[in-house]
Amino acid sequence: MVRIYPDPILRKPTRPVRPGSAEAHAISEALLEAFARVEGMGLAANQIGFPLRAAVVRLEENRDPLVLLNPRVLWRAEELEVDEEGCLSLPGVWAEVPRPRAVKVEYQDHEGGRHIIEAEGLKARLLLHELDHLDGVLFIDHLPPAERQRVLRVFRELQARKEGVPSTAQVRA
């Protein structure tokens, strides 16, 4: 269901969705259905095989997930925070990623209504992570080269073990 790195769709920028269309309704339903089956805080349309500018996020623990159509960053804080990040498309690996501490994002609902979210901390990180996906960017792209290579080496080792492929590499977290 969730596309796993290095699936090419994860690296392609997505295209806008026309709110109110059958496509907007279908991607909203597909995102909500897929999101209900994964353990994550957000999911982008291209992670489930749709090259559309849509994502679902859970910004509040006891609230329904929110579908964002055509989201875009209006503003991001200059101050960065470094925190651990992972991704459903790179399962089993985590890294310390710098992100703006606060963000303002505009999006449309499935009927075309425009909304703005102002978020800080983890919520800002979540929004930026999902919007990156829609631009073909993964969290590993924000890492220094040596750290990125380390994370990818660990990821490949985990994938090889999952697939039962013998490997001589050692996993270091």
DALINGI-V591104 format. One record per run of one state. SS is the DSSP state (hx for helix, st for strand, lp for the rest). FROM is the first residue (numbers start at 0). TO is the last residue. Records with the same first field share a line. If there is no record, write none. Layout:
BEGIN
SS = FROM-TO  FROM-TO
END
This chain:
BEGIN
lp = 0-6  11-13  15-20  36-40  48-50  52-52  57-64  76-78  87-88  100-100  108-112  134-137  142-143  162-172
hx = 7-10  21-35  44-47  120-133  138-141  144-161
st = 14-14  41-43  51-51  53-56  65-75  79-86  89-99  101-107  113-119
END
